[in-house]
Amino acid sequence: MRDELGCRDYFDAAGKHYAFYSLKKLGEAHPSVARLPYSLKILLENLLRHEDGVNITAADVSGLANWDAAAQPDQEIAFTPARVVLQDFTGVPAIVDLAAMRDAMKKLGGNPNRINPLSPAELVIDHSVQVDNYGRADSLDLNNQIEFQRNKERYAFLRWGQGAFDNFKVVPPNTGIVHQVNLEHLSRVVFGEEVDGELVAWPDTVVGTDSHTTMINGLGILGWGVGGIEAEAAMLGQPISMLIPQVIGFKLNGKLPEGTTATDLVLTITEILREKGVVGKFVEFFGDGLSHLPLADRATIGNMSPEFGSTCAIFPIDAETIRYLELSGRDPARRELVEAYARAQGLWREDGAADPVYTEVIELDMGEVVPSLAGPKRPQDRVLLSNAKNDFLAAKAKMTAERDAAHSQEEARFAGEGGSTAVGARLPAGTAEVTYKDQTFQLSDGAVVIAAITSCTNTSNPAVMLGAGLLARNARRKGLNVKPWVKTSLAPGSKVVTDYLESAGLVDDLEALGFFTVGYGCTTCIGNSGPLPEPIEAAIKDRDMVVCSVLSGNRNFEGRIHAEIKTNYLASPPLVVAYALAGRMDADLVNDPLGEDADGNPVYLKDIWPDAKELQEFIADNVSSGMFQSSYQNVFEGDERWKSMDTPTGEMFAWNDDSTYVQNPPYFEGMDMELPEISDIHGARVLAKLADSVTTDHISPAGNIKPDSPAGEYLQKHGVSPVDFNSYGSRRGNHQVMMRGTFANVRIRNQIAPGTEGGFTKYLPDDAVMPIYDAAMKYQADKTPLIVIAGKEYGSGSSRDWAAKGTRLLGIKAVICESFERIHRSNLVGMGVLPLNFIDGDTPESLGLDGTETYDIVGLGDGTAKQVEVTATRADGSKIEFSARVRLDTPKEIEYYRHGGILHYVLRQMAGGDPGETAKAA
């Protein structure tokens, strides 16, 4: 155990003697350590423990110990997470890549078994269950049955990986959402392991292949979402290169008033921080208000860090942390270790203690929080419940103006063709008469057609889940019912939720309103909402309706929840139930009745809203540690469907060329130990020119696969009928499907193909409009390099590695935009795609770029250039010249780019020694 800086110390916990790297001892030479933010203390301990004089030096430790809160980040450090957590959508391609690396290692003459996770890697299957069945007692079993039928190839592959790789475990389907399983069971908070013959303690740190990995920040664990590529490198022992961040302190005072929820609080915080601008920064919560904030509420806030844009949103360890560890069934020795270490290391929070020093401080009095939603298209767009009706009507007006104009033209044309009588009988656009389940009703703009209690944000929080159950009970007693056009679903974050809902006697009340459990997974929040009832979906399409979903999730981007639903609102679980009762988004839930009781009296939301005192009693009486212990006792074993699967074996995976789920990706084809030459880009064409706030949902294949799309046509050519397409997410292990679905979101608007919506572009110079994939393949055949031009916040949203992988496979060499979201920029570098920013206030519009030009990007040199010169040449020969900033932000990222990507870098290192030496030799 190296200790060149003399900081090793000892403490006792649960009858054991532990060594640790003491920040207090380091503080004797660097007094500013004592006032560092909690999150930076975790990073500092990480550097101190891994200091080796080569990769991490005493100067690195000193630089962080003497952190300048006001300075712009400019010092690179290497962060080595203690573990990696994955979900199946992003985890399957990660394990596919590891299997492919074993093949490539063998071809390079190395030992394939060197490709093996060196730190714990745990994958939770939670993204594959869809809401195909709902509103009935057997919905859960039917959906699970379909899930296994659709995904048996993927699941067999993951079971192979669990046997082939060390340090890799899989939590089977029908268990819970990855972030909740991480919070309730996988998290250690503090590690205590034997190293070189003695027990050593260190903080639990984690990176995950889902951007909402930050939910674990609520437990005092530093971690965040990374791309699958970065996660693979971390599993293989590569530290994550990063700049020492600025840290925004968010001071919480007071406590939430009655009638509000953690959802209202997190939506308020999201609005504040997104407006402030915290991309690339740490956010850390402090203040005496934390004493009034249960850990489940902290986890809710941490979960939505990606919606703020911050790298993390962390809370320190304190008495509430220990209380939660006890509640969630952690053994007493673990709890004692956590508290003893946190106190010894100066990581323990106490009311009244001196505040850390922060880059900037924001304050919020939680007593001022009011009931809220977010929508209709972004999680940061908070809407007061009292103004939700007006907000929706304003959004609807914009959406329907164009539709109604087009409808008027159609009416005139139809009348001119002699169809006036039929026209007169037609309902206006946005309205239809529908018959479903023996009920006939009027469906129109503003209808809530999906009400889903779903996603990791809220479905783990007893206050809001029991609150939803109590509201359902109260509504049932008043005789209220859900409207017949609403698709209702309940997807708990873990089986513990079902246990305490059953203990509280609230399951029957939820089910009476249609909220049957449909699965233990992300479901609607990630687009796995399943189909709407056929007559309802047909009416929406035919009458071009502006209908709505209300969900307790964290994402509501365009096209994400359901292709036919144009407005989506995030809300707490109790409000999800309330909107299911109202059935409309243009209802005023504050002032208008939800319905009438048996005596004809109006029933208002306030009449059925759970009483705060009663809710707390329900939590105290019905949530117990025994529930957690029984739920997680055999968490890795799975049910009979999982256990009975045929599973391949062996250290090398036997690829099946006929598989439409898992294919050997082409990333390493033709690779050798020589570094490829870094060259300038000449004669590039624009594949896509995009506006602001293009998310990874727009870029990465997600949701349903349309039969007439390039991916749908590919699957049909390989014998897959549309009913068996499954989702893009479930087919992330097949690059042929995924590259065809890149930039194919139904709501994406490519400005070089005006008048189109979806994945279309112009193939230049022919001006032929075609699917982006088809154009990319024609450009590749012509040996024409491609670029993407975009506005602000390019790549915001989930940490979808396929947004970068698909970009590379389409032949895109560079992305030029006004600004990137953190994770996507990193993923582009990891796949060898050059990220560039416009500078000096330039925008595509100010420069007059329309995307029809050819582009030359010069001056990159060996990858170390900070700026390149770009020349855009129009068809008439005139030129637009501008500079762009190179966003290879750290020396390590430059190395990744020079190697063609992070996996190539790691592979060359493992196959033939140090990559730096390889680079020098080349």
Secondary structure, DSSP 8 states (H G I E B T S, - for coil): ---TTS-EEEEEETTEEEEEE-HHHHHTT-GGGGGS-HHHHHHHHHHHHH--SSSS-HHHHHHHHT--TTS----EEEE--SEEEEEHHHHHHHHHHHHHHHHHHHHTTS-GGG-S-SS-EEEE--S----SS-SSTTHHHHHHHHHHHHHHHHHHHHHHHHHHSTTEEEE-SSSB-HHHHIIIII--SEEEEEETTEEEEEE-EEEESSGGGGGGGGGT-EEEE--HHHHHHHHTT--EEEE---EEEEEEES---TT--HHHHHHHHHHHHHHH--TT-EEEEESGGGGGS-HHHHHHHHHTHHHHT-SEEE--B-HHHHHHHHHTT--HHHHHHHHHHHHHHT-B--TT------SEEEEEEGGG---EEE-SS-TT-EEEGGGHHHHHHHHHHHHHHHHHHHHHHHHHHHHHTT-HHHHHHS--TTEEEEEETTEEEEEETTBEEEEEE-STTTTT-HHHHHHHHHHHHHHHHTT----TT-EEEE--SBHHHHHHHHHTT-HHHHHHTT--B--SS-GGGGT------HHHHHHHHHTT---EEEESSS---TTTS-TT--EEEE--HHHHHHHHHH-BTTS-TTTS-SEE-TTS-EE-HHHHS--HHHHHHHHHHH--HHHHHHHTTTTTT--HHHHTS----SSS----TT-SS----STTTT--SS------EEEEEEEEE--S--BHHHHS--SB--TTSHHHHHHHHTT--GGG--BTGGGTT-HHHHHHHTT--TT---TTSTT--SSEEEETTTTEEEEHHHHHHHHHHTT--EEEE--SSBTBSS--HHHHHHHHHTTEEEEEES-B-HHHHHHHHHTT-EEEEE-TT--HHHHT--S-SEEEEE--TTTT-SEEEEEEE-TTS-EEEEEEEE---SHHHHHHHHHTSHHHHHHHHHHHS-HHHHHHH-
